[in-house]
Amino acid sequence: MTVELQTRVFDRNEPVADLVLEHSAIAPVLRRHHIDFSIRGNLTLEQLCELNGIPVEVVISDLEQAVKKPDLHPITDPRAMSPAALMFYIVSRHHAYLRDVLSISAGLALKVERVHEGRNAPLKRIREVVHELRSLLEPHIEHEEVVLFPSLLENSLSPEELVRESKASKEDHERTSNLFSELRRLTNDYTPPEWACSSTRGLFHQLEGLEADTLEHVHLENFVLFPRLAALRRT
């Protein structure tokens, strides 16, 4: 007797940010298709596929395959967390990882550029983009830990200050997303070239992991934390 597995039919008209919250396993598929769920997650799957020139049916098929596999890294649904718990999760899970991998990636990018100088590869620009990411993100997360998150926990920000902080964070997030888009283009979706040494392969692996973790982090702030805080202010 053959049993048909029931597949999840993804709604092409649902905001992509909501789809990722429902099924974290689809995030790698969306990144592979260059679909931005961390910044433009308010757009529907169909709208983002149209913007990227990708048939929505192809993406839906890939998403349905992804959710058939067991989730090897399940996490508590962030929508069920209090704002305080969510901020703690962001700092302990994402900020700590970000600091480590930015430092490792910056060192590897410099080494790879020096070792493979003269090759027909954009190694200088890769190193520059990694430096730009580090210069942007390290002060950003420091500000969150020292200023923004404590103020949010104490409810000490005026409505005007909260709007300014949210706007500044979203601008940083937009720049971050653009830099990762450039890295994907420069590295051919983090695919090491044939001549790649262990340091080059290590760099591309670190950058791919850095993008995945950072975009998840940005998605949580843009589509869970900030909307939750705004809703609490209105009640």
C-alpha positions as CSV (number, residue, x, y, z in Angstrom):
1,M,0.0,0.0,0.0
2,T,1.4,3.4,-1.0
3,V,0.8,6.3,1.3
4,E,0.8,9.8,-0.2
5,L,2.5,12.4,1.9
6,Q,0.4,15.5,2.3
7,T,2.4,18.5,1.1
8,R,2.0,22.1,2.4
9,V,0.6,24.3,-0.4
10,F,2.2,27.7,0.0
11,D,0.0,30.7,-0.5
12,R,1.6,32.8,-3.2
13,N,-0.4,35.8,-1.8
14,E,0.9,35.5,1.8
15,P,3.7,37.9,3.0
16,V,7.0,36.1,2.8
17,A,8.0,37.2,6.3
18,D,5.0,35.3,7.6
19,L,5.9,32.2,5.6
20,V,9.3,32.1,7.2
21,L,7.9,32.4,10.6
22,E,5.6,29.5,9.9
23,H,8.4,27.3,8.4
24,S,12.0,28.3,9.2
25,A,13.2,25.5,6.9
26,I,12.3,27.5,3.9
27,A,14.7,30.4,4.6
28,P,17.7,28.7,2.8
29,V,15.5,28.1,-0.3
30,L,14.5,31.7,-0.4
31,R,18.1,32.8,-0.1
32,R,19.1,30.5,-2.9
33,H,16.5,32.1,-5.1
34,H,17.7,35.6,-4.0
35,I,14.3,36.3,-2.4
36,D,14.7,38.9,0.4
37,F,12.5,37.9,3.4
38,S,14.4,40.1,5.9
39,I,13.8,43.5,4.4
40,R,11.0,43.0,1.9
41,G,9.1,40.3,3.8
42,N,5.9,42.4,3.7
43,L,5.7,41.6,0.0
44,T,4.0,38.4,-1.1
45,L,5.8,35.4,-2.5
46,E,4.3,36.2,-5.9
47,Q,5.4,39.8,-5.8
48,L,9.0,38.9,-4.9
49,C,9.2,36.2,-7.5
50,E,7.9,38.7,-10.1
51,L,10.5,41.2,-9.0
52,N,13.3,38.6,-9.4
53,G,12.0,37.2,-12.7
54,I,11.4,33.7,-11.2
55,P,8.4,31.5,-11.9
56,V,6.5,31.4,-8.6
57,E,5.5,27.7,-9.3
58,V,9.2,26.8,-9.3
59,V,9.8,28.4,-5.9
60,I,6.7,26.9,-4.4
61,S,7.8,23.5,-5.5
62,D,11.2,24.0,-3.8
63,L,9.5,25.3,-0.6
64,E,7.3,22.2,-0.4
65,Q,10.3,20.0,-0.8
66,A,12.1,21.8,2.0
67,V,9.3,21.4,4.6
68,K,9.1,17.6,3.9
69,K,12.5,17.3,5.6
70,P,12.8,17.2,9.4
71,D,13.9,20.4,11.0
72,L,17.3,19.6,12.5
73,H,17.5,22.9,14.4
74,P,14.1,23.7,15.8
75,I,13.7,26.8,17.8
76,T,11.0,28.3,19.9
77,D,8.5,30.2,17.8
78,P,9.7,33.8,18.2
79,R,6.1,35.0,18.1
80,A,5.5,33.2,21.4
81,M,8.4,35.0,23.1
82,S,8.0,38.1,25.2
83,P,9.8,41.2,23.9
84,A,12.4,40.8,26.7
85,A,12.9,37.1,25.9
86,L,13.2,37.9,22.2
87,M,15.8,40.6,22.8
88,F,17.8,38.2,25.0
89,Y,17.6,35.6,22.3
90,I,18.8,38.0,19.6
91,V,21.8,39.1,21.7
92,S,22.9,35.6,22.9
93,R,22.2,33.8,19.7
94,H,22.9,36.3,16.9
95,H,25.1,39.0,18.3
96,A,27.7,36.6,19.7
97,Y,27.8,34.6,16.4
98,L,28.0,37.8,14.4
99,R,31.1,39.1,16.3
100,D,33.0,35.9,16.0
101,V,32.3,35.3,12.3
102,L,32.9,38.9,11.2
103,S,36.3,38.8,12.8
104,I,37.2,35.4,11.2
105,S,35.9,36.4,7.8
106,A,37.8,39.7,7.8
107,G,41.0,37.8,8.5
108,L,40.3,35.2,5.9
109,A,39.3,37.8,3.3
110,L,42.6,39.6,3.7
111,K,44.6,36.4,3.6
112,V,42.9,35.2,0.4
113,E,43.4,38.5,-1.3
114,R,47.1,38.4,-0.6
115,V,47.7,34.8,-1.4
116,H,45.7,34.9,-4.7
117,E,46.7,38.4,-5.9
118,G,46.6,38.6,-9.6
119,R,43.9,36.0,-10.2
120,N,40.9,37.0,-12.3
121,A,38.6,37.2,-9.3
122,P,37.1,40.1,-7.3
123,L,39.0,39.3,-4.2
124,K,39.8,42.9,-3.4
125,R,36.1,43.8,-3.5
126,I,35.1,40.8,-1.4
127,R,37.5,42.0,1.3
128,E,36.1,45.5,1.0
129,V,32.5,44.3,1.4
130,V,33.4,42.2,4.4
131,H,35.1,45.3,5.9
132,E,32.0,47.4,5.2
133,L,29.8,44.8,6.9
134,R,32.0,44.7,9.9
135,S,32.1,48.5,10.1
136,L,28.3,48.7,9.9
137,L,27.3,45.7,12.0
138,E,29.6,45.9,15.0
139,P,28.5,49.4,16.0
140,H,24.9,48.5,15.2
141,I,24.8,45.5,17.6
142,E,26.8,47.5,20.3
143,H,24.2,50.2,20.1
144,E,21.4,47.6,20.5
145,E,23.0,46.1,23.6
146,V,24.1,49.3,25.3
147,V,21.4,51.7,24.4
148,L,18.4,50.5,22.4
149,F,17.4,47.2,24.1
150,P,17.9,48.5,27.7
151,S,15.8,51.5,26.8
152,L,13.1,49.3,25.3
153,L,13.0,47.1,28.4
154,E,12.7,50.1,30.7
155,N,10.1,51.7,28.4
156,S,12.1,54.9,28.6
157,L,11.9,56.0,24.9
158,S,9.4,58.6,23.8
159,P,7.2,57.7,20.8
160,E,9.3,60.0,18.7
161,E,12.6,58.4,19.9
162,L,11.2,54.9,19.2
163,V,10.3,55.9,15.6
164,R,13.8,57.3,15.1
165,E,15.4,54.2,16.5
166,S,13.3,51.9,14.4
167,K,14.0,54.0,11.2
168,A,17.8,54.0,11.9
169,S,17.7,50.2,12.5
170,K,15.8,49.5,9.3
171,E,18.2,51.7,7.3
172,D,21.1,49.7,8.7
173,H,19.3,46.5,7.8
174,E,18.7,47.7,4.3
175,R,22.4,48.4,3.8
176,T,23.3,45.0,5.3
177,S,20.9,43.2,2.9
178,N,22.4,45.1,-0.1
179,L,26.0,44.2,1.0
180,F,25.1,40.5,1.2
181,S,23.4,40.7,-2.2
182,E,26.7,42.0,-3.6
183,L,28.7,39.2,-1.8
184,R,26.4,36.6,-3.4
185,R,27.1,38.1,-6.8
186,L,30.9,38.4,-6.2
187,T,31.2,34.8,-4.9
188,N,28.8,33.2,-7.4
189,D,26.4,32.3,-4.5
190,Y,29.4,31.3,-2.3
191,T,30.6,28.7,-4.8
192,P,34.4,28.4,-4.5
193,P,36.3,28.5,-7.8
194,E,38.3,25.6,-9.1
195,W,41.6,27.1,-7.9
196,A,40.3,27.7,-4.3
197,C,42.6,26.8,-1.5
198,S,41.4,25.8,2.0
199,S,41.3,29.4,3.1
200,T,39.2,30.5,0.1
201,R,36.7,27.6,0.7
202,G,36.7,28.5,4.4
203,L,36.0,32.2,3.6
204,F,33.1,31.4,1.3
205,H,31.7,28.9,3.9
206,Q,31.9,31.5,6.7
207,L,30.3,34.2,4.5
208,E,27.4,32.0,3.6
209,G,26.8,31.1,7.2
210,L,27.1,34.8,8.2
211,E,24.5,35.8,5.6
212,A,22.1,33.1,6.8
213,D,22.4,34.1,10.4
214,T,22.3,37.8,9.9
215,L,19.2,37.8,7.7
216,E,17.4,35.6,10.2
217,H,18.4,38.2,12.9
218,V,17.2,41.1,10.7
219,H,13.9,39.3,10.0
220,L,13.2,38.8,13.7
221,E,13.7,42.5,14.4
222,N,11.8,43.8,11.4
223,F,8.8,41.5,11.5
224,V,8.5,40.3,15.1
225,L,10.3,42.6,17.6
226,F,9.6,46.1,16.3
227,P,5.9,45.4,15.3
228,R,5.4,43.8,18.8
229,L,6.8,46.8,20.5
230,A,4.8,49.2,18.3
231,A,1.6,47.3,19.1
232,L,2.3,47.4,22.9
233,R,2.7,51.2,22.6
234,R,-0.7,51.5,21.1
235,T,-2.5,49.5,23.8
